[in-house]
Structures are given as C-alpha cells and as structure tokens.
C-alpha cells in the first residue's frame, strides 16, 4: 500500500473533480505513462513528478500534478527519439551479435568433441 490505497472507491475524492483541479491519481498517471503505479510513486519520490500527499497512514496517497505529468511524458518522448539508434546502427549491431553467435557455435562443437573422446 506504498503511497496509495488500491480500492476503486479511493479514486474518487468527494467534492473534487481531478480533471478540473489540475491533479490526478497515480493510477491515471500510470496509464498515461504506460508504467505501474509503483513507478509513478518512485518518480514522485525522486522529484520527477510534482505531487501532493493526501491522507495519512494506510490512507496516504499521492495526487499527481497534470502539468508535471504532461511535461514528464514529453521529456520521455524526446529522450526516446534522441536515444533511438538509427536503422543503420541497429543493423550493424545485429550483424555483430549474429557473428558472435555464429562464431561461438563451432567453438562449442570443437570443445564437445574432445570431451566425448575422453569419456
């Protein structure tokens, strides 16, 4: 129950419409980011997402700022575009991996043959 109550009833705070308030639950934030609630809670603890704490004890939960969620989501998309290898680089890496795999197979057979003779 780390940071949020997991019942469906807890997603609705009486008298507060999250969409209009600029805040959302960690459940909704997780859906937007395509990660688990626990990941969202970790982002909050590391300061990557702005959130406020509601309740205490077992009823404690984070309410995430929609603005910070949108900004974080955009940063992740930009990083994914920047970090994505080009098709040429990917092909070179795949060829190198295949070469290593194909080279290792004959070596395994060469090692297995003397062991079989000895046995």
C-alpha positions as CSV (number, residue, x, y, z in Angstrom):
1,X,0.0,0.0,0.0
2,X,3.0,2.2,-0.6
3,X,1.7,5.7,-1.2
4,X,-1.8,4.9,-2.4
5,X,-4.9,3.0,-1.4
6,X,-5.7,0.5,-4.1
7,X,-9.5,0.4,-4.0
8,X,-11.6,1.8,-6.8
9,X,-13.5,3.9,-4.3
10,X,-10.4,5.8,-3.4
11,X,-10.0,7.1,-7.0
12,X,-12.9,9.5,-6.3
13,X,-12.4,12.2,-3.7
14,X,-15.8,13.6,-2.6
15,X,-16.3,17.1,-3.9
16,X,-13.2,17.2,-6.1
17,X,-13.1,16.7,-9.8
18,X,-9.5,15.9,-10.6
19,X,-9.6,16.9,-14.3
20,X,-10.7,20.4,-13.4
21,X,-8.4,20.7,-10.4
22,X,-5.2,20.0,-12.4
23,X,-4.4,16.9,-10.3
24,X,-4.9,13.2,-11.0
25,X,-4.4,9.9,-9.2
26,X,-1.3,7.7,-9.6
27,X,-3.5,5.1,-11.3
28,X,-4.3,7.6,-14.1
29,X,-0.7,8.8,-14.2
30,X,0.5,5.3,-14.6
31,X,-1.9,4.7,-17.5
32,X,-0.7,7.9,-19.3
33,X,3.0,6.9,-18.9
34,X,2.4,3.2,-19.6
35,X,4.1,2.2,-16.3
36,X,3.0,0.8,-12.9
37,X,1.6,2.8,-10.0
38,X,4.8,1.9,-8.1
39,X,6.9,3.5,-10.9
40,X,4.8,6.7,-10.7
41,X,5.3,6.7,-6.9
42,X,9.0,6.4,-7.5
43,X,9.0,9.3,-9.9
44,X,7.3,11.4,-7.3
45,X,9.8,10.4,-4.6
46,X,12.7,11.3,-6.9
47,X,11.1,14.6,-7.7
48,X,10.5,13.8,-11.4
49,X,6.8,14.4,-10.9
50,X,5.1,17.0,-8.8
51,X,2.6,15.6,-6.3
52,X,0.8,16.3,-3.1
53,X,0.1,13.8,-0.4
54,X,-3.5,13.2,0.8
55,X,-4.4,11.2,3.9
56,X,-2.1,9.5,6.3
57,X,-1.2,6.1,7.4
58,X,-2.8,3.4,5.2
59,X,-5.0,6.0,3.6
60,X,-2.0,8.0,2.4
61,X,-1.8,8.6,-1.4
62,X,-0.2,10.8,-3.9
63,X,-2.2,13.1,-6.2
64,X,-0.1,14.0,-9.3
65,X,0.0,17.3,-11.0
66,X,-1.3,17.0,-14.5
67,X,1.1,19.7,-15.7
68,X,4.1,17.9,-14.4
69,X,2.8,14.6,-15.8
70,X,2.5,16.2,-19.3
71,X,6.0,17.7,-19.0
72,X,7.5,14.4,-17.8
73,X,5.7,12.5,-20.6
74,X,7.1,14.9,-23.2
75,X,10.6,14.6,-21.8
76,X,10.4,10.8,-22.0
77,X,9.2,11.0,-25.7
78,X,12.0,13.4,-26.6
79,X,14.6,11.2,-24.9
80,X,13.3,8.1,-26.7
81,X,13.6,9.9,-30.1
82,X,17.1,11.1,-29.2
83,X,18.3,7.8,-27.8
84,X,16.8,5.6,-30.5
85,X,19.6,4.2,-32.7
86,X,19.4,4.7,-36.4
87,X,18.3,1.8,-38.6
88,X,21.9,1.6,-39.9
89,X,23.4,1.4,-36.4
90,X,20.8,-1.3,-35.4
91,X,21.7,-3.4,-38.5
92,X,25.4,-3.2,-37.6
93,X,24.7,-4.2,-34.0
94,X,22.5,-7.1,-35.2
95,X,25.2,-8.3,-37.6
96,X,27.8,-8.2,-34.8
97,X,25.6,-10.1,-32.5
98,X,24.9,-12.7,-35.2
99,X,28.6,-13.0,-35.9
100,X,29.4,-13.6,-32.3
101,X,26.6,-16.2,-32.0
102,X,27.7,-18.0,-35.2
103,X,31.3,-18.0,-34.2
104,X,30.6,-19.4,-30.8
105,X,28.7,-22.4,-32.1
106,X,31.6,-24.1,-33.9
107,X,33.8,-23.5,-30.8
108,X,31.2,-25.3,-28.7
109,X,31.3,-28.3,-31.0
110,X,35.1,-28.3,-31.1
111,X,35.1,-28.4,-27.3
112,X,32.4,-31.1,-27.1
113,X,34.3,-33.5,-29.4
114,X,37.4,-33.9,-27.3
115,X,35.3,-34.3,-24.2
116,X,33.3,-37.1,-25.9
117,X,36.5,-38.9,-27.0
118,X,37.9,-38.7,-23.4
119,X,34.6,-40.0,-22.0
